[in-house]
Amino acid sequence: MGLREWDSGLEPTPDHARHHRYSWDHPAEARPGGEGLEALTARALAALGEVAAEHPGGVVLVGTHGTFAARVLLAAGRRVDWSVVRDMPMPAVHRVRWDGGPTAVTP
């Protein structure tokens, strides 16, 4: 199943924010050995679709990291960019309704 955090292909560095911003500005690009943000979005939606199919009409709690959650929220219609991800509170709770795809629900 695809419920895992984004593999940016980056080693931890003091200037990681610059690289993450670049990834958000160029979501189709992937670093060697890493995953592009568009690929993460597709994987996240497929994984959540599997979970939704296993629990039709049910309520499911998924715990994850910020980039995974942000890409799902983006696909669900929220305006999400690097500044939103950078400033995302931790922990945070986001409600997403699944009806053949994600819809962001205001908390």
N, C-alpha and C positions, 0 to 999 in steps of 0.2 A: 504494500500500500504506500501511497505517496505522502503520508503524513510525517514529513520531516522538514526541518528548516532549510532555508536556501543555502546552497554551497556557492559562495561568491567567487571561489577560486583565489581569494586574497589571504595572504598571511597577515596576522595582526601587526599593524604598524601605527605609529603616532598620527599619521595623516590619513587614516582609514576613511574619514568622512569625505575627503575629496574623491576617493575611489567609489564610494557608495553613491555619491551625488552623480558621478559620471554614469554609473549603472542605471540610475533612474532616468537620466537624460537619454540613454541609449539602451532601452530594455531588450532589444533583440540581440545585443552583443553578449558573448560569454567569454570569460577569460579561460586560458588553457586549464583543463581539469575542473572547471566550474560550470555553473548553470546561468544562463541569461534570465532576466526577470520575466520576460514573456514566457519562457519555458517553465519557470516556477509557477506562474499564474495558471498555465494549462495543467500542470501536475496537481496543483492545489485544488483546482475545480474538479478534476477527475477523481481525486481522493475523496473530497467532500460529497461528490455525487454518489460514490460507492457507499459511503456512510449513510447518506440519506436513503438510498435504496434498501439498505439493510434494516432501517428503522422508519418505515413509511409512517408519516403522521406523528412520529415521536419527537421527543426533545433530546438532543445529544449535546454533551459538553465536550469541546475540543480545546485542549491546551496547546499553545504553540508560541513561537517567537514573533517578534514584531514584523519582520519583512514578510513572512508567510501571511500573517493576519492582514497586513496592509495590502497585499496583492489581491486577497479575497475581497476586501472592502472596495478596492478599486473596481474589480469586476462586478461588484454588487451595486455600482452606481455612485459611490462616494468619491469626492474629489480628494485624491491622495497623490502627493508628490514627495520628494525627498524631505522637504521641510516638515511635513506631517509626520513622516517616519522618524525623523531626527528628534522631534519634540513629543513623540507618543509617550504618554504616561505608562509607567510599569509599576505594578501590574495594571492592566486595563481589561475591561469586559466589553465585548462587541457582540451584538445580537444580529444574526443573519438568518433569514428565512429561506428555505430551499423549496422551490416549486419548479423543478426542471432546470434550475439555475439559481444563483444567489440574488437575494434582495436585502440590502442593508435595512435594518430596523433601528429606529432611534431608541437609544437606551431609556 
